[in-house]
């Protein structure tokens, strides 16, 4: 056998191939083509370059077209869901009703905490859920025009106008010009309208549907607009809630107005029937035969937390009772009308419980809202007029966590709902009770007597029997609100956590009576899309209302009065 050739042994080649190899070697060394057939190679290279240029040009054109289409689709999405995109359910034609519910300050963890609390206290199985849980269809993103963390005014403006605005804005845009609201548009289109809340009727959420102000603190002006001193005239047919102090002249006991205007009297001039107590509410007979317009102001400021109100049921109606009464009243008022009604119902004080970091107050507020939500569902099921219920929150409050690490040791994976069950009152109630004692009857009492009174409040009202000396001392000589101290005593024992006394930027849930009837809101959306849905469902031209407002001599960008009260 002959010896194998080495790996790099020269290969047998022709003269032509040798010339080609030499040309390739020269090209590698010089970077230029040499040798034979240069002209054909140049021609081929030219056609290659032309082909590459043409391909690049076509690709560029395609990219530009796709970018334009994508931008157009994105702008359409920002403007709200397409009007014909109603999925498996078609938007009703003809007469229809719309109920919009706002769970102010309620985030996803509020539901988790309340669900577990209810299961624990009522002995329910782990698969038992709230009514709300059964109607979850999506989530809402909450940022305002000037902050990643919104306030209630900007949040409600997104719902009422379908536009982003700055924190503190009451249905005005960042340039301080008014934007028409879904309630105003509904009123002008012949719908009956209503607002039901558990806070002041002049607070941010209700204010954004029936008034316009550069700052939410202008509650005196908001009160005037709500009863009809408004560029469009009276636009609200039914008002129920608290905030009586902003409707009474400052010469009257219980007033918080800066002037002596009598807004209750103004409301009477505008045709409102007025009531301000439980007996007056009960006389409404559940809404049957109610004469509109109607204004019920059942508290000087806010209606008490549900955990406290339940002990004063003879004084204050519940959110569920007000909702049922409003639904019946508006339904009867539109029985022979070609148009239905628009009603906004707010579980207002979920937010306040979050601000106070009070878990016991919050679970009762969420359950009260859940009952009101169910009341609306029952109404829609029985009513002959087509309608839809949509509910969401303007933001989350408190940065709530259903767990809390109390020390540097390894955290416990638990929290204790029984602590909340043992608390018979809110921290607001306990704080006010202590403050009244220390500034009144107990003002000159010894520290020992004051501490005994503190221990009595903790045991009787909060269900706490193991208060430490430090906790009692903190309540005796507080460096923050006593409400905050009482709330922290409960939160620590329940191992419930909070990150702020303000709002957070977490996405909040969207609920509906039926995803079929609220199909455009399924999934994750900007909060302005909720507002756009409301107007679209009722076929309202909110833009036309905006033009009317801006052309009105009534509107001015100057503040009408100095800021006064108003919680965030």
Secondary structure, 3 states (H helix, E strand, C coil): CCCCCCCCCCCCCCHHHHHHHHHHHHHHHHCCCCCCCHHHHHHHHHHHHHHHHHHHHHHHHHHHHHHHHHHHHHHHHHCCCCCCCCCCCCCCCCCCEEEEEECCECCHHHHHHHHHHHHHHHCCCCCCCCCHHHHEEEEEECCCCCCCCCCHHHHHHHHHHCCCCCCCCECECCCCCECCCHHHHHHHCCCEEEEEEEEECCCHHHHHHHCCECCCCCHHHHHHHHCCCCCCCCCCCEEEEECHHHHCCCCCCCCCCCCCCCHHHHHHHCCCEEECCHHHHHCCHHHCCCCCCEEEECCCCCCCCHHHHHHHCCCCCCHHHHHHHHHHHHHHHCCCCCCCEEEEEECCHHHHHHHCCCHHHHHHHHHHHHHHHHHHHHHHHHCCCCEEEEEECCCEECCCECCCCCCCCCCCCCCCHHHHHHCCCCHHHHHHHHHHHHHCCCCCCCHHHHHHHHHHHHHHHHCCCCCCHHHHHHHHCCCCCHHHHHHHHHHHHHCCECCCCCEECCCEEEEECCCCCCHHHCEEEEHHHHHHHHHHHCCCCHHHHHHHHHHCCCCCCCCCCCCCCCCC
